[in-house]
Amino acid sequence: MSENVLDFVSVKLDDENSSVIILDQTALPNEILYKTHTTKESVWEAIYKLEVRGAPAIGFAGAFGVYIAIKHSLAQDYETFYQEFKEAKDYLASSRPTAVNLFWALDRLEACVVKHKDLPVQDIISKLKVESELIRSEDEQVCRSIGEYALSLLKPNMGLLTHCNAGTIATAKYGTALAPIYLGQELGYNFKVFADETRPLLQGARLTAWELNEAGVDVTLICDNMASIVMKNGWIDAVVVGCDRVAANGDAANKIGTSGVAILAKKYGIPFYVHAPFATIDLETPTGNEIHIELRNGEEIYEMWYKKPMAPKGIKTYNPAFDVTDAEYITAIITEKGIAYPPYQDSLAELFKK
């Protein structure tokens, strides 16, 4: 394994310079580019433009963004400070509407503010710094635990298919769906991974293929519409994907195209595993029907990654960033607290009691 692939830091707080340092994932795989963000507006743009992406990374990027926005507050009383905090929180929450980690992380900061409302404002700000850094540091252990649980379902030499990028650069370390692959690599499992390119933003091609190749994993890049033939050929033993939100009934929102992969896996009798940190599980959302699906600029489909437009300028487009995989197609949901099996309404609720 490359000695440094797991050491890439997707997002970090530079408190001395009141900034957030973000690995610009839109520059990969051609350039490793870190950008410095010193305002909430800059962090908002980085999240919206997918310079930082992956549900966990979006969460702690948003948390750091709120912290730097209020770090130098001149408020003399709690009420004034709280209004400043809420303004920053609500603003950053508007950057990506589907990934529940963002709201979870920002709500966690708000709970911290409310808990310490009797302290001087500067002390509350200090507490927010600690809390925002905890959100990031805890994610590394969350991802490792998910990887260990997932690895218990996999065997050496398996062929795995993954969609989008749920890897180390989407999290604090290891990733979610890629965590068992990295842990398996350390143990000599010799997985053979097929990475969907993941149109239209090509996270599978630009990010997953790059990550795994750097790590020395046997990875083969395929177009999204090739998933069926590699399954039919018998090359896939399991599908491993991440997610951005899981509803109470087990429906899971993930990058557009995931639901199609799940339907194919069902057809070919291949287990389909969703890797979900607890922060992505939303028991307040009954089913996937209630998950808001972000619609993005149609130019991402035909222009963003090409030297010349690949469709007529101004063509009508439909560009949802996510789709929802119905629970009936999901074999198991793997969390840091254990593995949930159908019926998910019961098993997810049970895991939350642990």
C-alpha positions in Angstrom: 0.0 0.0 0.0 1.2 3.5 -0.7 2.5 4.9 2.5 0.6 8.2 2.1 -2.8 7.5 0.5 -4.6 7.2 3.8 -2.7 10.3 5.1 -4.4 12.7 2.8 -6.4 15.2 4.9 -9.6 16.2 3.2 -10.4 19.1 5.6 -8.6 20.6 8.5 -8.9 23.6 10.7 -6.0 26.1 10.8 -7.0 27.9 13.9 -3.9 30.1 14.0 -4.9 31.7 10.7 -8.7 31.4 11.3 -9.1 29.3 8.2 -10.3 26.0 6.8 -7.9 24.1 4.6 -9.7 21.9 2.0 -8.3 19.4 -0.5 -10.0 20.5 -3.7 -11.4 17.3 -5.0 -12.4 18.8 -8.3 -8.7 19.1 -9.2 -8.1 15.3 -8.7 -6.6 13.1 -10.0 -4.4 15.5 -12.0 -3.4 17.8 -9.2 -3.3 17.7 -5.4 -4.5 21.2 -4.5 -5.2 22.5 -1.1 -7.2 25.7 -0.8 -7.5 28.1 2.2 -10.9 29.4 3.1 -11.3 32.3 5.6 -15.0 33.1 5.4 -18.3 31.2 5.7 -19.1 32.3 2.1 -15.9 30.7 0.8 -16.6 27.4 2.7 -20.2 27.5 1.4 -18.9 27.7 -2.1 -16.4 24.9 -1.6 -19.1 22.6 -0.4 -21.6 23.6 -3.1 -18.9 23.3 -5.9 -17.9 19.8 -4.6 -14.4 20.9 -3.8 -15.2 19.1 -0.5 -17.6 16.2 -0.8 -18.6 13.0 0.9 -21.2 13.2 3.7 -18.7 13.0 6.7 -16.3 15.5 5.1 -19.1 17.9 4.3 -20.2 17.7 8.0 -16.9 18.7 9.5 -16.2 21.3 6.8 -19.5 23.0 7.7 -18.7 22.8 11.4 -15.3 24.4 10.8 -16.9 27.0 8.6 -19.3 28.1 11.4 -16.5 28.2 13.9 -14.3 30.6 11.8 -17.4 32.7 11.0 -18.0 33.4 14.7 -14.5 33.1 16.1 -13.9 36.9 16.2 -17.4 37.8 17.3 -17.7 41.1 19.2 -20.9 40.1 20.9 -21.0 41.0 24.5 -24.0 38.9 25.5 -25.3 35.4 24.7 -28.4 36.5 22.8 -26.5 38.6 20.3 -23.9 35.9 19.9 -26.5 33.2 19.5 -28.1 35.2 16.6 -24.7 35.5 14.9 -24.1 31.8 15.3 -27.6 30.9 13.9 -27.0 33.1 10.9 -23.7 31.3 10.1 -25.2 27.9 10.8 -28.3 28.4 8.7 -26.3 29.9 5.8 -23.9 26.9 5.7 -26.7 24.4 6.0 -28.1 25.7 2.7 -25.0 24.6 0.7 -26.0 20.9 0.2 -29.6 19.9 1.1 -29.4 16.1 0.9 -26.4 15.0 3.0 -27.8 14.8 6.6 -24.3 14.8 8.1 -24.1 18.5 7.4 -27.2 19.2 9.5 -26.1 16.7 12.1 -22.8 18.4 12.6 -24.3 21.9 12.6 -27.0 20.9 15.1 -24.2 19.4 17.3 -22.5 22.8 17.4 -25.8 24.5 18.3 -26.3 22.0 21.1 -22.9 23.0 22.3 -23.7 26.7 22.3 -27.0 26.2 24.2 -25.3 23.9 26.7 -22.8 26.6 27.6 -25.0 29.6 27.3 -24.1 30.7 30.9 -20.4 31.0 30.0 -18.8 34.2 28.6 -18.9 34.5 24.8 -15.2 33.8 24.3 -15.5 30.6 26.4 -18.4 29.4 24.2 -16.3 30.1 21.1 -13.5 28.0 22.7 -16.0 25.2 23.3 -17.1 25.3 19.7 -13.5 24.9 18.5 -13.2 21.8 20.5 -16.5 20.4 19.4 -15.8 21.0 15.7 -12.5 19.3 15.9 -14.1 16.3 17.8 -16.6 15.9 14.9 -13.7 15.3 12.6 -11.5 13.2 14.9 -14.3 10.9 15.9 -15.1 10.2 12.2 -11.8 8.3 11.8 -12.8 5.8 14.4 -16.3 5.6 13.0 -15.0 4.7 9.6 -12.6 2.1 10.9 -15.4 0.4 12.9 -17.6 0.4 9.8 -14.7 -1.2 7.9 -14.3 -3.9 10.5 -18.0 -4.8 10.5 -18.1 -4.8 6.7 -15.0 -7.0 6.5 -16.8 -9.6 8.5 -19.2 -10.0 5.6 -16.5 -10.3 2.9 -14.0 -13.0 2.0 -10.5 -12.9 0.5 -10.3 -12.7 -3.3 -13.8 -11.4 -3.7 -14.8 -9.1 -6.6 -16.4 -5.9 -5.3 -18.2 -3.2 -7.2 -18.5 0.3 -5.8 -20.2 3.5 -7.0 -19.2 7.1 -6.5 -16.5 7.7 -3.9 -16.9 6.8 -0.2 -13.2 6.8 0.5 -10.6 8.4 2.7 -10.9 11.8 1.0 -14.7 11.8 1.7 -14.1 11.3 5.4 -11.5 11.8 8.1 -9.8 8.5 7.1 -10.5 5.1 5.6 -13.9 6.1 4.1 -17.1 4.2 4.6 -17.6 1.8 1.7 -13.9 1.8 0.9 -12.9 1.1 4.6 -13.2 -2.7 4.3 -11.1 -2.6 1.1 -8.3 -0.7 2.8 -8.5 -2.9 5.9 -8.6 -6.0 3.7 -5.5 -4.7 1.8 -3.6 -4.6 5.1 -4.6 -8.2 5.7 -3.8 -9.5 2.3 -7.5 -10.1 1.2 -6.6 -9.3 -2.4 -10.0 -7.8 -3.3 -10.6 -7.1 -7.0 -12.5 -3.9 -7.2 -14.6 -2.5 -10.1 -15.2 1.2 -9.8 -18.2 2.7 -11.6 -17.1 6.0 -13.2 -20.2 7.7 -11.7 -21.6 10.1 -14.2 -21.9 13.1 -14.5 -19.2 14.2 -12.0 -17.0 11.2 -12.3 -16.2 10.7 -8.7 -15.6 7.0 -9.3 -13.1 7.7 -12.1 -11.4 10.7 -10.7 -11.4 9.8 -7.0 -12.1 6.1 -6.2 -10.0 4.8 -9.0 -7.2 7.2 -8.0 -7.4 6.4 -4.3 -7.4 2.6 -4.8 -4.7 2.7 -7.5 -2.5 4.7 -5.2 -3.1 2.2 -2.4 -2.0 -0.7 -4.6 -5.5 -2.2 -4.8 -6.5 -4.2 -7.9 -9.0 -1.7 -9.3 -10.7 -1.7 -12.7 -12.6 1.4 -13.9 -15.8 0.8 -15.8 -18.6 3.1 -17.2 -21.8 3.1 -15.2 -23.6 1.2 -17.9 -21.1 -1.7 -17.7 -22.2 -2.8 -14.2 -24.7 -5.3 -15.6 -22.2 -7.1 -17.8 -19.5 -7.5 -15.1 -22.2 -8.9 -12.8 -23.4 -11.3 -15.4 -19.8 -12.4 -16.0 -19.7 -13.5 -12.4 -16.9 -11.0 -11.5 -18.8 -9.3 -8.7 -19.4 -11.0 -5.3 -20.7 -7.9 -3.4 -21.6 -4.3 -4.0 -20.3 -1.8 -1.4 -21.6 1.8 -1.4 -21.8 4.7 1.0 -24.8 6.9 1.5 -25.8 10.5 2.3 -29.0 9.8 4.2 -30.8 6.7 5.5 -34.5 6.9 6.3 -36.1 5.1 9.2 -37.4 2.3 7.0 -33.9 1.7 5.5 -34.3 3.6 2.2 -30.9 5.1 1.4 -30.0 8.2 -0.6 -26.7 8.1 -2.4 -25.1 9.4 -5.5 -27.2 9.3 -8.6 -27.0 5.8 -10.2 -26.8 3.9 -6.9 -30.4 2.6 -7.1 -29.8 1.2 -10.5 -26.8 -0.7 -9.3 -28.9 -2.1 -6.4 -31.6 -3.3 -8.8 -29.0 -5.1 -10.9 -27.5 -6.7 -7.9 -30.9 -8.0 -6.8 -31.3 -9.5 -10.3 -28.0 -11.3 -10.2 -28.3 -12.4 -6.6 -25.4 -10.2 -5.4 -25.5 -8.8 -1.8 -25.7 -5.0 -1.7 -24.2 -3.4 1.3 -24.8 0.3 2.4 -22.1 1.7 4.7 -23.7 4.3 6.9 -22.2 6.3 9.8 -24.8 6.9 12.5 -24.7 10.6 11.5 -26.3 9.7 8.2 -29.3 7.8 9.7 -32.3 10.0 10.0 -35.0 8.3 12.0 -37.1 11.5 11.7 -37.5 10.8 8.0 -39.9 7.9 7.7 -39.1 6.8 4.1 -37.0 7.8 1.2 -40.0 9.6 -0.3 -39.3 12.4 2.2 -35.6 12.9 1.3 -35.0 16.1 -0.6 -33.1 15.4 -3.8 -30.7 18.1 -4.8 -31.0 19.2 -8.5 -27.8 20.7 -10.0 -26.8 22.7 -13.1 -27.3 20.7 -16.2 -24.0 21.9 -17.6 -22.3 19.3 -15.3 -23.7 16.6 -17.7 -22.3 17.8 -21.0 -19.8 20.6 -20.4 -18.0 20.6 -17.0 -15.4 17.8 -17.8 -15.0 18.3 -21.5 -12.9 20.7 -23.6 -15.9 21.2 -25.9 -19.6 20.8 -25.1 -20.9 17.2 -25.6 -24.5 18.3 -26.3 -26.2 21.3 -27.9 -25.7 24.5 -25.8 -28.8 25.2 -23.8 -30.3 21.7 -24.2 -32.9 20.8 -21.5 -31.4 18.7 -18.8 -32.4 16.8 -15.7 -29.5 16.5 -13.2 -30.4 15.1 -9.8 -27.4 14.6 -7.6 -28.8 11.7 -5.7 -31.3 8.9 -6.0 -33.0 6.7 -3.3 -32.4 3.0 -3.1 -35.5 1.3 -1.7 -34.8 -0.8 1.4 -36.0 -4.0 -0.4 -32.8 -3.9 -2.5 -30.4 -3.5 0.4 -28.9 -6.6 1.9 -27.5 -4.9 5.0 -26.8 -1.5 6.4 -23.4 -1.4 8.1 -22.8 1.2 10.8 -20.1 1.8 13.4 -22.3 0.2 16.1 -23.1 -3.0 14.1 -24.9 -4.4 11.1 -28.6 -3.8 10.5 -30.7 -6.3 8.5 -34.3 -6.2 7.3 -36.7 -5.1 8.6 -34.8 -1.9 9.0 -37.5 -0.1 10.8 -36.7 -2.4 13.8 -33.0 -3.1 13.4 -32.0 0.6 12.9 -34.0 1.6 16.0 -32.3 -1.2 18.0 -28.9 0.0 17.0 -29.7 3.5 18.3 -30.3 2.0 21.7 -26.7 0.7 22.0 
